[in-house]
């Protein structure tokens, strides 16, 4: 019902920046919570950030607060994750996801997923 297409991943040095994009299509997004999650090699899936389409309320994991910014462009049906001051521990596959539940600052149920984009931060 909802299709999510991610882009923007790549290789960056520690301290650098990347911006990830998630283009959504298929239905109205106004009732969805949009989120970014990541999974590093050999580690569990981790919550990164959430945002509501209605009002743009944001939520962040403590590990990225102050460095990452989630935003959305309603006209383009696109969600962004601006990542600054990147650290090697940020290396992971980053997934865009959508949930019909309320947004939160921790991992919760997501109903739709993008394909993932690799972010690698070198030291």
Jmol script that loads the backbone (N, CA, C; Angstrom):
load data "model"
ATOM      1  N   UNK A   1       0.819  -1.197   0.000  1.00  0.00           N
ATOM      2  CA  UNK A   1       0.000   0.000   0.000  1.00  0.00           C
ATOM      3  C   UNK A   1       0.855   1.249   0.000  1.00  0.00           C
ATOM      4  N   UNK A   2       2.010   1.200   0.642  1.00  0.00           N
ATOM      5  CA  UNK A   2       2.956   2.303   0.671  1.00  0.00           C
ATOM      6  C   UNK A   2       4.301   1.789   0.181  1.00  0.00           C
ATOM      7  N   UNK A   3       4.882   2.491  -0.769  1.00  0.00           N
ATOM      8  CA  UNK A   3       6.193   2.152  -1.282  1.00  0.00           C
ATOM      9  C   UNK A   3       7.199   3.210  -0.862  1.00  0.00           C
ATOM     10  N   UNK A   4       8.347   2.766  -0.389  1.00  0.00           N
ATOM     11  CA  UNK A   4       9.389   3.650   0.093  1.00  0.00           C
ATOM     12  C   UNK A   4      10.679   3.358  -0.657  1.00  0.00           C
ATOM     13  N   UNK A   5      11.293   4.396  -1.202  1.00  0.00           N
ATOM     14  CA  UNK A   5      12.526   4.263  -1.956  1.00  0.00           C
ATOM     15  C   UNK A   5      13.577   5.164  -1.334  1.00  0.00           C
ATOM     16  N   UNK A   6      14.661   4.561  -0.862  1.00  0.00           N
ATOM     17  CA  UNK A   6      15.718   5.285  -0.179  1.00  0.00           C
ATOM     18  C   UNK A   6      16.882   5.566  -1.112  1.00  0.00           C
ATOM     19  N   UNK A   7      17.602   6.639  -0.815  1.00  0.00           N
ATOM     20  CA  UNK A   7      18.805   6.981  -1.551  1.00  0.00           C
ATOM     21  C   UNK A   7      19.682   7.873  -0.683  1.00  0.00           C
ATOM     22  N   UNK A   8      20.929   8.044  -1.088  1.00  0.00           N
ATOM     23  CA  UNK A   8      21.819   8.979  -0.430  1.00  0.00           C
ATOM     24  C   UNK A   8      22.929   8.371   0.392  1.00  0.00           C
ATOM     25  N   UNK A   9      22.932   7.056   0.563  1.00  0.00           N
ATOM     26  CA  UNK A   9      23.985   6.426   1.333  1.00  0.00           C
ATOM     27  C   UNK A   9      25.315   6.469   0.604  1.00  0.00           C
ATOM     28  N   UNK A  10      26.374   6.161   1.347  1.00  0.00           N
ATOM     29  CA  UNK A  10      27.695   6.162   0.753  1.00  0.00           C
ATOM     30  C   UNK A  10      28.781   6.069   1.794  1.00  0.00           C
ATOM     31  N   UNK A  11      29.996   6.350   1.358  1.00  0.00           N
ATOM     32  CA  UNK A  11      31.176   6.311   2.215  1.00  0.00           C
ATOM     33  C   UNK A  11      31.582   7.734   2.571  1.00  0.00           C
ATOM     34  N   UNK A  12      31.814   7.971   3.850  1.00  0.00           N
ATOM     35  CA  UNK A  12      32.193   9.295   4.315  1.00  0.00           C
ATOM     36  C   UNK A  12      33.187   9.153   5.460  1.00  0.00           C
ATOM     37  N   UNK A  13      34.059  10.133   5.602  1.00  0.00           N
ATOM     38  CA  UNK A  13      35.012  10.133   6.703  1.00  0.00           C
ATOM     39  C   UNK A  13      34.350  10.600   7.990  1.00  0.00           C
ATOM     40  N   UNK A  14      34.911  10.165   9.111  1.00  0.00           N
ATOM     41  CA  UNK A  14      34.413  10.619  10.406  1.00  0.00           C
ATOM     42  C   UNK A  14      34.401  12.138  10.463  1.00  0.00           C
ATOM     43  N   UNK A  15      33.312  12.680  10.993  1.00  0.00           N
ATOM     44  CA  UNK A  15      33.134  14.119  11.049  1.00  0.00           C
ATOM     45  C   UNK A  15      32.409  14.696   9.855  1.00  0.00           C
ATOM     46  N   UNK A  16      32.213  13.896   8.832  1.00  0.00           N
ATOM     47  CA  UNK A  16      31.542  14.350   7.633  1.00  0.00           C
ATOM     48  C   UNK A  16      30.035  14.262   7.731  1.00  0.00           C
ATOM     49  N   UNK A  17      29.371  14.527   6.607  1.00  0.00           N
ATOM     50  CA  UNK A  17      27.912  14.583   6.567  1.00  0.00           C
ATOM     51  C   UNK A  17      27.367  13.829   5.368  1.00  0.00           C
ATOM     52  N   UNK A  18      26.155  13.339   5.527  1.00  0.00           N
ATOM     53  CA  UNK A  18      25.381  12.738   4.452  1.00  0.00           C
ATOM     54  C   UNK A  18      23.920  13.090   4.652  1.00  0.00           C
ATOM     55  N   UNK A  19      23.176  13.134   3.560  1.00  0.00           N
ATOM     56  CA  UNK A  19      21.736  13.308   3.634  1.00  0.00           C
ATOM     57  C   UNK A  19      21.051  12.148   2.934  1.00  0.00           C
ATOM     58  N   UNK A  20      20.231  11.433   3.674  1.00  0.00           N
ATOM     59  CA  UNK A  20      19.447  10.343   3.125  1.00  0.00           C
ATOM     60  C   UNK A  20      18.063  10.843   2.742  1.00  0.00           C
ATOM     61  N   UNK A  21      17.517  10.279   1.676  1.00  0.00           N
ATOM     62  CA  UNK A  21      16.185  10.637   1.219  1.00  0.00           C
ATOM     63  C   UNK A  21      15.313   9.399   1.143  1.00  0.00           C
ATOM     64  N   UNK A  22      14.036   9.580   1.398  1.00  0.00           N
ATOM     65  CA  UNK A  22      13.058   8.504   1.311  1.00  0.00           C
ATOM     66  C   UNK A  22      11.835   9.038   0.586  1.00  0.00           C
ATOM     67  N   UNK A  23      11.626   8.574  -0.633  1.00  0.00           N
ATOM     68  CA  UNK A  23      10.476   8.976  -1.425  1.00  0.00           C
ATOM     69  C   UNK A  23       9.340   7.991  -1.206  1.00  0.00           C
ATOM     70  N   UNK A  24       8.189   8.496  -0.802  1.00  0.00           N
ATOM     71  CA  UNK A  24       7.033   7.665  -0.491  1.00  0.00           C
ATOM     72  C   UNK A  24       5.955   7.828  -1.548  1.00  0.00           C
ATOM     73  N   UNK A  25       5.261   6.742  -1.834  1.00  0.00           N
ATOM     74  CA  UNK A  25       4.173   6.774  -2.800  1.00  0.00           C
ATOM     75  C   UNK A  25       3.172   5.681  -2.481  1.00  0.00           C
ATOM     76  N   UNK A  26       2.006   5.753  -3.135  1.00  0.00           N
ATOM     77  CA  UNK A  26       1.011   4.705  -3.025  1.00  0.00           C
ATOM     78  C   UNK A  26      -0.280   5.098  -2.331  1.00  0.00           C
ATOM     79  N   UNK A  27      -0.215   6.049  -1.424  1.00  0.00           N
ATOM     80  CA  UNK A  27      -1.387   6.475  -0.681  1.00  0.00           C
ATOM     81  C   UNK A  27      -1.065   7.736   0.090  1.00  0.00           C
ATOM     82  N   UNK A  28      -2.076   8.293   0.724  1.00  0.00           N
ATOM     83  CA  UNK A  28      -1.845   9.468   1.552  1.00  0.00           C
ATOM     84  C   UNK A  28      -0.946   9.117   2.732  1.00  0.00           C
ATOM     85  N   UNK A  29      -0.088  10.071   3.098  1.00  0.00           N
ATOM     86  CA  UNK A  29       0.863   9.858   4.177  1.00  0.00           C
ATOM     87  C   UNK A  29       0.491  10.602   5.449  1.00  0.00           C
ATOM     88  N   UNK A  30      -0.604  11.340   5.423  1.00  0.00           N
ATOM     89  CA  UNK A  30      -0.935  12.222   6.530  1.00  0.00           C
ATOM     90  C   UNK A  30      -1.181  11.487   7.839  1.00  0.00           C
ATOM     91  N   UNK A  31      -1.566  10.222   7.762  1.00  0.00           N
ATOM     92  CA  UNK A  31      -1.863   9.455   8.965  1.00  0.00           C
ATOM     93  C   UNK A  31      -0.709   8.553   9.391  1.00  0.00           C
ATOM     94  N   UNK A  32       0.463   8.741   8.798  1.00  0.00           N
ATOM     95  CA  UNK A  32       1.599   7.871   9.066  1.00  0.00           C
ATOM     96  C   UNK A  32       2.657   8.538   9.937  1.00  0.00           C
ATOM     97  N   UNK A  33       3.350   7.708  10.682  1.00  0.00           N
ATOM     98  CA  UNK A  33       4.609   8.082  11.303  1.00  0.00           C
ATOM     99  C   UNK A  33       5.729   7.589  10.396  1.00  0.00           C
ATOM    100  N   UNK A  34       6.620   8.484  10.011  1.00  0.00           N
ATOM    101  CA  UNK A  34       7.746   8.122   9.169  1.00  0.00           C
ATOM    102  C   UNK A  34       9.004   8.034  10.024  1.00  0.00           C
ATOM    103  N   UNK A  35       9.788   7.001   9.782  1.00  0.00           N
ATOM    104  CA  UNK A  35      10.952   6.798  10.615  1.00  0.00           C
ATOM    105  C   UNK A  35      12.186   6.346   9.855  1.00  0.00           C
ATOM    106  N   UNK A  36      13.314   6.505  10.509  1.00  0.00           N
ATOM    107  CA  UNK A  36      14.586   5.960  10.049  1.00  0.00           C
ATOM    108  C   UNK A  36      15.106   4.998  11.101  1.00  0.00           C
ATOM    109  N   UNK A  37      15.534   3.840  10.649  1.00  0.00           N
ATOM    110  CA  UNK A  37      16.135   2.839  11.512  1.00  0.00           C
ATOM    111  C   UNK A  37      17.414   2.346  10.873  1.00  0.00           C
ATOM    112  N   UNK A  38      18.264   1.705  11.649  1.00  0.00           N
ATOM    113  CA  UNK A  38      19.523   1.227  11.098  1.00  0.00           C
ATOM    114  C   UNK A  38      19.911  -0.098  11.732  1.00  0.00           C
ATOM    115  N   UNK A  39      20.741  -0.833  11.013  1.00  0.00           N
ATOM    116  CA  UNK A  39      21.258  -2.086  11.521  1.00  0.00           C
ATOM    117  C   UNK A  39      22.719  -2.212  11.118  1.00  0.00           C
ATOM    118  N   UNK A  40      23.587  -2.241  12.110  1.00  0.00           N
ATOM    119  CA  UNK A  40      25.013  -2.390  11.884  1.00  0.00           C
ATOM    120  C   UNK A  40      25.370  -3.865  11.795  1.00  0.00           C
ATOM    121  N   UNK A  41      26.489  -4.194  11.153  1.00  0.00           N
ATOM    122  CA  UNK A  41      26.897  -5.598  11.044  1.00  0.00           C
ATOM    123  C   UNK A  41      27.009  -6.263  12.410  1.00  0.00           C
ATOM    124  N   UNK A  42      26.347  -7.395  12.568  1.00  0.00           N
ATOM    125  CA  UNK A  42      26.412  -8.142  13.801  1.00  0.00           C
ATOM    126  C   UNK A  42      25.664  -7.544  14.972  1.00  0.00           C
ATOM    127  N   UNK A  43      24.861  -6.520  14.737  1.00  0.00           N
ATOM    128  CA  UNK A  43      24.133  -5.864  15.806  1.00  0.00           C
ATOM    129  C   UNK A  43      22.633  -5.869  15.526  1.00  0.00           C
ATOM    130  N   UNK A  44      21.859  -5.572  16.553  1.00  0.00           N
ATOM    131  CA  UNK A  44      20.415  -5.538  16.435  1.00  0.00           C
ATOM    132  C   UNK A  44      19.948  -4.272  15.734  1.00  0.00           C
ATOM    133  N   UNK A  45      18.753  -4.332  15.173  1.00  0.00           N
ATOM    134  CA  UNK A  45      18.146  -3.169  14.566  1.00  0.00           C
ATOM    135  C   UNK A  45      17.949  -2.078  15.608  1.00  0.00           C
ATOM    136  N   UNK A  46      18.187  -0.833  15.218  1.00  0.00           N
ATOM    137  CA  UNK A  46      18.195   0.280  16.146  1.00  0.00           C
ATOM    138  C   UNK A  46      17.341   1.427  15.627  1.00  0.00           C
ATOM    139  N   UNK A  47      16.544   1.992  16.502  1.00  0.00           N
ATOM    140  CA  UNK A  47      15.771   3.180  16.179  1.00  0.00           C
ATOM    141  C   UNK A  47      16.689   4.380  16.013  1.00  0.00           C
ATOM    142  N   UNK A  48      16.397   5.223  15.023  1.00  0.00           N
ATOM    143  CA  UNK A  48      17.176   6.431  14.791  1.00  0.00           C
ATOM    144  C   UNK A  48      16.325   7.680  14.999  1.00  0.00           C
ATOM    145  N   UNK A  49      15.233   7.806  14.245  1.00  0.00           N
ATOM    146  CA  UNK A  49      14.405   9.005  14.329  1.00  0.00           C
ATOM    147  C   UNK A  49      13.028   8.745  13.741  1.00  0.00           C
ATOM    148  N   UNK A  50      12.043   9.510  14.209  1.00  0.00           N
ATOM    149  CA  UNK A  50      10.670   9.484  13.694  1.00  0.00           C
ATOM    150  C   UNK A  50      10.217  10.904  13.421  1.00  0.00           C
ATOM    151  N   UNK A  51       9.240  11.031  12.527  1.00  0.00           N
ATOM    152  CA  UNK A  51       8.602  12.318  12.280  1.00  0.00           C
ATOM    153  C   UNK A  51       7.159  12.087  11.858  1.00  0.00           C
ATOM    154  N   UNK A  52       6.258  12.973  12.296  1.00  0.00           N
ATOM    155  CA  UNK A  52       4.868  12.919  11.864  1.00  0.00           C
ATOM    156  C   UNK A  52       4.668  13.832  10.669  1.00  0.00           C
ATOM    157  N   UNK A  53       3.850  13.380   9.701  1.00  0.00           N
ATOM    158  CA  UNK A  53       3.518  14.241   8.573  1.00  0.00           C
ATOM    159  C   UNK A  53       2.680  15.431   9.017  1.00  0.00           C
ATOM    160  N   UNK A  54       1.784  15.186   9.942  1.00  0.00           N
ATOM    161  CA  UNK A  54       0.912  16.236  10.442  1.00  0.00           C
ATOM    162  C   UNK A  54       1.589  16.936  11.611  1.00  0.00           C
ATOM    163  N   UNK A  55       2.207  18.072  11.341  1.00  0.00           N
ATOM    164  CA  UNK A  55       2.832  18.865  12.374  1.00  0.00           C
ATOM    165  C   UNK A  55       4.343  18.763  12.433  1.00  0.00           C
ATOM    166  N   UNK A  56       4.912  17.702  11.871  1.00  0.00           N
ATOM    167  CA  UNK A  56       6.355  17.564  11.850  1.00  0.00           C
ATOM    168  C   UNK A  56       6.987  17.320  13.212  1.00  0.00           C
ATOM    169  N   UNK A  57       6.261  16.711  14.121  1.00  0.00           N
ATOM    170  CA  UNK A  57       6.814  16.371  15.426  1.00  0.00           C
ATOM    171  C   UNK A  57       7.929  15.342  15.261  1.00  0.00           C
ATOM    172  N   UNK A  58       9.071  15.578  15.895  1.00  0.00           N
ATOM    173  CA  UNK A  58      10.237  14.720  15.705  1.00  0.00           C
ATOM    174  C   UNK A  58      10.637  14.009  16.983  1.00  0.00           C
ATOM    175  N   UNK A  59      11.270  12.871  16.804  1.00  0.00           N
ATOM    176  CA  UNK A  59      11.759  12.042  17.898  1.00  0.00           C
ATOM    177  C   UNK A  59      13.121  11.498  17.487  1.00  0.00           C
ATOM    178  N   UNK A  60      14.055  11.424  18.441  1.00  0.00           N
ATOM    179  CA  UNK A  60      15.402  10.985  18.139  1.00  0.00           C
ATOM    180  C   UNK A  60      15.918  10.007  19.180  1.00  0.00           C
ATOM    181  N   UNK A  61      16.728   9.070  18.723  1.00  0.00           N
ATOM    182  CA  UNK A  61      17.490   8.255  19.642  1.00  0.00           C
ATOM    183  C   UNK A  61      18.565   9.113  20.295  1.00  0.00           C
ATOM    184  N   UNK A  62      18.878   8.811  21.541  1.00  0.00           N
ATOM    185  CA  UNK A  62      19.870   9.601  22.254  1.00  0.00           C
ATOM    186  C   UNK A  62      21.230   9.600  21.578  1.00  0.00           C
ATOM    187  N   UNK A  63      21.569   8.531  20.883  1.00  0.00           N
ATOM    188  CA  UNK A  63      22.874   8.414  20.257  1.00  0.00           C
ATOM    189  C   UNK A  63      23.059   9.343  19.063  1.00  0.00           C
ATOM    190  N   UNK A  64      21.964   9.857  18.502  1.00  0.00           N
ATOM    191  CA  UNK A  64      22.056  10.721  17.326  1.00  0.00           C
ATOM    192  C   UNK A  64      21.529  12.119  17.575  1.00  0.00           C
ATOM    193  N   UNK A  65      20.906  12.351  18.703  1.00  0.00           N
ATOM    194  CA  UNK A  65      20.333  13.656  19.005  1.00  0.00           C
ATOM    195  C   UNK A  65      21.418  14.729  18.976  1.00  0.00           C
ATOM    196  N   UNK A  66      21.135  15.820  18.288  1.00  0.00           N
ATOM    197  CA  UNK A  66      22.095  16.897  18.140  1.00  0.00           C
ATOM    198  C   UNK A  66      22.982  16.762  16.926  1.00  0.00           C
ATOM    199  N   UNK A  67      23.033  15.580  16.328  1.00  0.00           N
ATOM    200  CA  UNK A  67      23.843  15.349  15.135  1.00  0.00           C
ATOM    201  C   UNK A  67      22.992  15.085  13.895  1.00  0.00           C
ATOM    202  N   UNK A  68      21.878  14.381  14.075  1.00  0.00           N
ATOM    203  CA  UNK A  68      20.996  14.029  12.964  1.00  0.00           C
ATOM    204  C   UNK A  68      19.734  14.876  13.023  1.00  0.00           C
ATOM    205  N   UNK A  69      19.175  15.169  11.861  1.00  0.00           N
ATOM    206  CA  UNK A  69      17.926  15.901  11.769  1.00  0.00           C
ATOM    207  C   UNK A  69      17.002  15.205  10.783  1.00  0.00           C
ATOM    208  N   UNK A  70      15.811  14.840  11.231  1.00  0.00           N
ATOM    209  CA  UNK A  70      14.811  14.271  10.349  1.00  0.00           C
ATOM    210  C   UNK A  70      13.858  15.384   9.929  1.00  0.00           C
ATOM    211  N   UNK A  71      13.467  15.379   8.668  1.00  0.00           N
ATOM    212  CA  UNK A  71      12.561  16.389   8.151  1.00  0.00           C
ATOM    213  C   UNK A  71      11.728  15.785   7.034  1.00  0.00           C
ATOM    214  N   UNK A  72      10.734  16.538   6.579  1.00  0.00           N
ATOM    215  CA  UNK A  72       9.922  16.051   5.481  1.00  0.00           C
ATOM    216  C   UNK A  72       9.494  17.205   4.593  1.00  0.00           C
ATOM    217  N   UNK A  73       9.271  16.883   3.329  1.00  0.00           N
ATOM    218  CA  UNK A  73       8.733  17.803   2.344  1.00  0.00           C
ATOM    219  C   UNK A  73       7.397  17.210   1.911  1.00  0.00           C
ATOM    220  N   UNK A  74       6.310  17.755   2.430  1.00  0.00           N
ATOM    221  CA  UNK A  74       4.998  17.191   2.166  1.00  0.00           C
ATOM    222  C   UNK A  74       4.628  17.245   0.683  1.00  0.00           C
ATOM    223  N   UNK A  75       5.023  18.312   0.004  1.00  0.00           N
ATOM    224  CA  UNK A  75       4.699  18.449  -1.410  1.00  0.00           C
ATOM    225  C   UNK A  75       5.364  17.371  -2.248  1.00  0.00           C
ATOM    226  N   UNK A  76       6.540  16.923  -1.833  1.00  0.00           N
ATOM    227  CA  UNK A  76       7.281  15.905  -2.565  1.00  0.00           C
ATOM    228  C   UNK A  76       7.108  14.506  -1.987  1.00  0.00           C
ATOM    229  N   UNK A  77       6.353  14.394  -0.898  1.00  0.00           N
ATOM    230  CA  UNK A  77       6.175  13.106  -0.218  1.00  0.00           C
ATOM    231  C   UNK A  77       7.521  12.449   0.072  1.00  0.00           C
ATOM    232  N   UNK A  78       8.424  13.242   0.588  1.00  0.00           N
ATOM    233  CA  UNK A  78       9.785  12.783   0.826  1.00  0.00           C
ATOM    234  C   UNK A  78      10.214  13.102   2.252  1.00  0.00           C
ATOM    235  N   UNK A  79      10.882  12.151   2.874  1.00  0.00           N
ATOM    236  CA  UNK A  79      11.450  12.309   4.203  1.00  0.00           C
ATOM    237  C   UNK A  79      12.967  12.290   4.084  1.00  0.00           C
ATOM    238  N   UNK A  80      13.632  13.116   4.875  1.00  0.00           N
ATOM    239  CA  UNK A  80      15.080  13.227   4.824  1.00  0.00           C
ATOM    240  C   UNK A  80      15.690  12.925   6.184  1.00  0.00           C
ATOM    241  N   UNK A  81      16.917  12.477   6.153  1.00  0.00           N
ATOM    242  CA  UNK A  81      17.716  12.349   7.364  1.00  0.00           C
ATOM    243  C   UNK A  81      19.056  13.009   7.099  1.00  0.00           C
ATOM    244  N   UNK A  82      19.246  14.189   7.660  1.00  0.00           N
ATOM    245  CA  UNK A  82      20.518  14.888   7.560  1.00  0.00           C
ATOM    246  C   UNK A  82      21.415  14.402   8.680  1.00  0.00           C
ATOM    247  N   UNK A  83      22.561  13.851   8.330  1.00  0.00           N
ATOM    248  CA  UNK A  83      23.477  13.272   9.296  1.00  0.00           C
ATOM    249  C   UNK A  83      24.771  14.079   9.295  1.00  0.00           C
ATOM    250  N   UNK A  84      25.058  14.718  10.407  1.00  0.00           N
ATOM    251  CA  UNK A  84      26.267  15.505  10.568  1.00  0.00           C
ATOM    252  C   UNK A  84      27.151  14.894  11.648  1.00  0.00           C
ATOM    253  N   UNK A  85      28.405  15.308  11.670  1.00  0.00           N
ATOM    254  CA  UNK A  85      29.361  14.828  12.668  1.00  0.00           C
ATOM    255  C   UNK A  85      29.341  13.313  12.766  1.00  0.00           C
ATOM    256  N   UNK A  86      29.400  12.668  11.637  1.00  0.00           N
ATOM    257  CA  UNK A  86      29.284  11.215  11.597  1.00  0.00           C
ATOM    258  C   UNK A  86      30.459  10.541  12.289  1.00  0.00           C
ATOM    259  N   UNK A  87      30.154   9.425  12.934  1.00  0.00           N
ATOM    260  CA  UNK A  87      31.125   8.638  13.667  1.00  0.00           C
ATOM    261  C   UNK A  87      31.190   7.237  13.071  1.00  0.00           C
ATOM    262  N   UNK A  88      32.308   6.537  13.252  1.00  0.00           N
ATOM    263  CA  UNK A  88      32.384   5.166  12.744  1.00  0.00           C
ATOM    264  C   UNK A  88      31.252   4.275  13.256  1.00  0.00           C
ATOM    265  N   UNK A  89      30.792   4.500  14.472  1.00  0.00           N
ATOM    266  CA  UNK A  89      29.711   3.698  15.013  1.00  0.00           C
ATOM    267  C   UNK A  89      28.363   3.975  14.358  1.00  0.00           C
ATOM    268  N   UNK A  90      28.292   4.978  13.494  1.00  0.00           N
ATOM    269  CA  UNK A  90      27.087   5.221  12.715  1.00  0.00           C
ATOM    270  C   UNK A  90      27.005   4.318  11.490  1.00  0.00           C
ATOM    271  N   UNK A  91      28.068   3.595  11.201  1.00  0.00           N
ATOM    272  CA  UNK A  91      28.081   2.695  10.057  1.00  0.00           C
ATOM    273  C   UNK A  91      26.983   1.647  10.192  1.00  0.00           C
ATOM    274  N   UNK A  92      26.123   1.559   9.183  1.00  0.00           N
ATOM    275  CA  UNK A  92      24.993   0.639   9.225  1.00  0.00           C
ATOM    276  C   UNK A  92      24.237   0.717   7.908  1.00  0.00           C
ATOM    277  N   UNK A  93      23.326  -0.225   7.722  1.00  0.00           N
ATOM    278  CA  UNK A  93      22.322  -0.098   6.683  1.00  0.00           C
ATOM    279  C   UNK A  93      21.171   0.705   7.268  1.00  0.00           C
ATOM    280  N   UNK A  94      20.810   1.790   6.609  1.00  0.00           N
ATOM    281  CA  UNK A  94      19.748   2.667   7.083  1.00  0.00           C
ATOM    282  C   UNK A  94      18.473   2.391   6.301  1.00  0.00           C
ATOM    283  N   UNK A  95      17.381   2.218   7.022  1.00  0.00           N
ATOM    284  CA  UNK A  95      16.091   1.913   6.435  1.00  0.00           C
ATOM    285  C   UNK A  95      15.094   3.027   6.713  1.00  0.00           C
ATOM    286  N   UNK A  96      14.366   3.409   5.698  1.00  0.00           N
ATOM    287  CA  UNK A  96      13.194   4.245   5.861  1.00  0.00           C
ATOM    288  C   UNK A  96      12.005   3.340   6.133  1.00  0.00           C
ATOM    289  N   UNK A  97      11.136   3.742   7.047  1.00  0.00           N
ATOM    290  CA  UNK A  97       9.982   2.930   7.396  1.00  0.00           C
ATOM    291  C   UNK A  97       8.790   3.812   7.733  1.00  0.00           C
ATOM    292  N   UNK A  98       7.600   3.243   7.615  1.00  0.00           N
ATOM    293  CA  UNK A  98       6.365   3.949   7.929  1.00  0.00           C
ATOM    294  C   UNK A  98       5.521   3.112   8.866  1.00  0.00           C
ATOM    295  N   UNK A  99       4.897   3.781   9.815  1.00  0.00           N
ATOM    296  CA  UNK A  99       4.090   3.109  10.815  1.00  0.00           C
ATOM    297  C   UNK A  99       2.730   3.771  10.939  1.00  0.00           C
ATOM    298  N   UNK A 100       1.716   2.967  11.175  1.00  0.00           N
ATOM    299  CA  UNK A 100       0.380   3.499  11.440  1.00  0.00           C
ATOM    300  C   UNK A 100       0.145   3.703  12.927  1.00  0.00           C
ATOM    301  N   UNK A 101       1.141   3.406  13.740  1.00  0.00           N
ATOM    302  CA  UNK A 101       1.076   3.677  15.161  1.00  0.00           C
ATOM    303  C   UNK A 101       1.645   5.062  15.435  1.00  0.00           C
ATOM    304  N   UNK A 102       1.520   5.506  16.667  1.00  0.00           N
ATOM    305  CA  UNK A 102       2.014   6.817  17.059  1.00  0.00           C
ATOM    306  C   UNK A 102       3.536   6.813  17.059  1.00  0.00           C
ATOM    307  N   UNK A 103       4.133   7.904  16.612  1.00  0.00           N
ATOM    308  CA  UNK A 103       5.580   8.044  16.650  1.00  0.00           C
ATOM    309  C   UNK A 103       6.093   8.005  18.085  1.00  0.00           C
ATOM    310  N   UNK A 104       7.347   7.593  18.232  1.00  0.00           N
ATOM    311  CA  UNK A 104       7.964   7.554  19.546  1.00  0.00           C
ATOM    312  C   UNK A 104       9.474   7.654  19.393  1.00  0.00           C
ATOM    313  N   UNK A 105      10.184   7.729  20.523  1.00  0.00           N
ATOM    314  CA  UNK A 105      11.640   7.835  20.498  1.00  0.00           C
ATOM    315  C   UNK A 105      12.310   6.499  20.792  1.00  0.00           C
ATOM    316  N   UNK A 106      11.654   5.432  20.437  1.00  0.00           N
ATOM    317  CA  UNK A 106      12.217   4.105  20.571  1.00  0.00           C
ATOM    318  C   UNK A 106      11.650   3.203  19.483  1.00  0.00           C
ATOM    319  N   UNK A 107      12.280   2.059  19.298  1.00  0.00           N
ATOM    320  CA  UNK A 107      11.857   1.137  18.258  1.00  0.00           C
ATOM    321  C   UNK A 107      10.449   0.629  18.525  1.00  0.00           C
ATOM    322  N   UNK A 108       9.601   0.710  17.515  1.00  0.00           N
ATOM    323  CA  UNK A 108       8.228   0.256  17.623  1.00  0.00           C
ATOM    324  C   UNK A 108       7.814  -0.393  16.306  1.00  0.00           C
ATOM    325  N   UNK A 109       6.545  -0.691  16.179  1.00  0.00           N
ATOM    326  CA  UNK A 109       6.059  -1.391  14.999  1.00  0.00           C
ATOM    327  C   UNK A 109       6.071  -0.494  13.773  1.00  0.00           C
ATOM    328  N   UNK A 110       6.608  -1.017  12.676  1.00  0.00           N
ATOM    329  CA  UNK A 110       6.567  -0.347  11.385  1.00  0.00           C
ATOM    330  C   UNK A 110       5.899  -1.277  10.370  1.00  0.00           C
ATOM    331  N   UNK A 111       5.075  -0.718   9.521  1.00  0.00           N
ATOM    332  CA  UNK A 111       4.276  -1.498   8.588  1.00  0.00           C
ATOM    333  C   UNK A 111       4.866  -1.555   7.187  1.00  0.00           C
ATOM    334  N   UNK A 112       5.660  -0.578   6.821  1.00  0.00           N
ATOM    335  CA  UNK A 112       6.244  -0.505   5.488  1.00  0.00           C
ATOM    336  C   UNK A 112       7.717  -0.169   5.600  1.00  0.00           C
ATOM    337  N   UNK A 113       8.502  -0.755   4.701  1.00  0.00           N
ATOM    338  CA  UNK A 113       9.958  -0.604   4.742  1.00  0.00           C
ATOM    339  C   UNK A 113      10.526  -0.307   3.372  1.00  0.00           C
ATOM    340  N   UNK A 114      11.564   0.506   3.355  1.00  0.00           N
ATOM    341  CA  UNK A 114      12.341   0.698   2.155  1.00  0.00           C
ATOM    342  C   UNK A 114      13.371  -0.405   2.008  1.00  0.00           C
ATOM    343  N   UNK A 115      14.175  -0.313   0.954  1.00  0.00           N
ATOM    344  CA  UNK A 115      15.135  -1.368   0.643  1.00  0.00           C
ATOM    345  C   UNK A 115      16.426  -1.256   1.440  1.00  0.00           C
ATOM    346  N   UNK A 116      16.663  -0.121   2.049  1.00  0.00           N
ATOM    347  CA  UNK A 116      17.871   0.111   2.807  1.00  0.00           C
ATOM    348  C   UNK A 116      18.969   0.739   1.972  1.00  0.00           C
ATOM    349  N   UNK A 117      19.783   1.563   2.610  1.00  0.00           N
ATOM    350  CA  UNK A 117      20.921   2.173   1.949  1.00  0.00           C
ATOM    351  C   UNK A 117      22.116   2.139   2.898  1.00  0.00           C
ATOM    352  N   UNK A 118      23.269   1.754   2.373  1.00  0.00           N
ATOM    353  CA  UNK A 118      24.453   1.561   3.202  1.00  0.00           C
ATOM    354  C   UNK A 118      25.136   2.886   3.496  1.00  0.00           C
ATOM    355  N   UNK A 119      25.424   3.112   4.765  1.00  0.00           N
ATOM    356  CA  UNK A 119      26.220   4.252   5.201  1.00  0.00           C
ATOM    357  C   UNK A 119      27.468   3.704   5.881  1.00  0.00           C
ATOM    358  N   UNK A 120      28.629   4.085   5.381  1.00  0.00           N
ATOM    359  CA  UNK A 120      29.888   3.641   5.947  1.00  0.00           C
ATOM    360  C   UNK A 120      30.717   4.859   6.337  1.00  0.00           C
ATOM    361  N   UNK A 121      31.118   4.911   7.594  1.00  0.00           N
ATOM    362  CA  UNK A 121      31.896   6.026   8.119  1.00  0.00           C
ATOM    363  C   UNK A 121      33.275   5.499   8.483  1.00  0.00           C
ATOM    364  N   UNK A 122      34.283   6.017   7.839  1.00  0.00           N
ATOM    365  CA  UNK A 122      35.654   5.587   8.085  1.00  0.00           C
ATOM    366  C   UNK A 122      36.287   6.441   9.165  1.00  0.00           C
ATOM    367  N   UNK A 123      37.240   5.859   9.886  1.00  0.00           N
ATOM    368  CA  UNK A 123      37.933   6.568  10.951  1.00  0.00           C
ATOM    369  C   UNK A 123      39.215   7.209  10.478  1.00  0.00           C
TER     370      UNK A 123
END
end "model"
wireframe off; spacefill off
backbone 0.3
color backbone group
